Amino acid sequence: MFVRKELWRHMRRCPSKEVSNSEATGRAKVLVLADVAESTFSQAISPGLWKILGQMKQDEVSSACRNDFLILQLGQSLFNKHGSDPTKFEYMRQKVREMGRLLLCLKRSSIFSFEDAVKPTNFYRVIEAVKDIAGYDEEKHCYHTPSLALKLGHSLKKIGNIILCRAISAEDEVTIKAAERFTRLCAKEWTELVSHTALATLSKKKFNKPSIPFTQDVQLLHQYLERKSADAVENLKKHESAQMYAELARKESPSILPRLKTHGHVICAFSEAATL
């Protein structure tokens, strides 16, 4: 075994190291690897997860995901649950990318990893970052993408639980206390500051969503028009007049059909009439 501060020197001259075209393996890089190895959060990432994440779009978001250990551990947790179900692979990539986007936003506030993000002192900056990427409108007090705000909240709480479990296992009292404080902040503040408004926005969008006519309603409308058209033809045969002709033309006119696309309530009105 090597003393931590001597490890980087050993890496440079170790005869078993892989030959590389680049000699960028300097002191800083090796010490970062040592930090990860010694970290409370250290855990092997399975090859299956790497394969799934390797199919992500290669951009700054995927790069952030691959280089943040807690995002990887969140992915590993999802893989442990759903790794045997290929239909869940895209879901796993989506959850990981959501956190990658959040991390990129946090970096603009000088928070460069989720190990820092889940520190209680950074809690309110995390709140602001979530609002930012979910499109929070201060004036209208609503979100452009409320579901994203809710999803990020669930993932942040999951990361907090991952940290807490690992810290308890390692008997790291400092990290245990920090994780517990972060969890308490989420429990007490998250609903008021994020999820309540996000849920209200979702409810409003659902309420304002235009109704779509059902097939049965369309059939009832068609039957109603057929019946009225037949009555108009009979009336025209019995009493030829401009008024009867106009009535028949109105019943036969197809101009009403385009209105079905945007006015579902028209169908409902005819449905009621058809049942009379």
Buried (B, 14 or more C-beta within 10 A) or exposed (E): EEEEEEBBEEBEEEEEEEEEEEEEBEEEEBBEEBEEEEBBBEBEBBEEBEEBBEEBEEEEBBEBBBEBBBBBBBBBBBBEEBBEEEEBBEEBBEBBBBBBBBBBBBEEBEBBBBBBBBBBEBBEBBBEBBBBBBBBEEEEEBBEBBBBBBBBBEBBBBBBBBBBEBBBEBEBEEBBEBBBBBBEBBEEEBBEBBBEBBBBBBEEEEEEEEEEBEEEBBEBBEEBBEEBBEEBBEBBEEEEEEEBEEBBEEBEEEEBEEEBEEBBEBBBEBBEEBEE
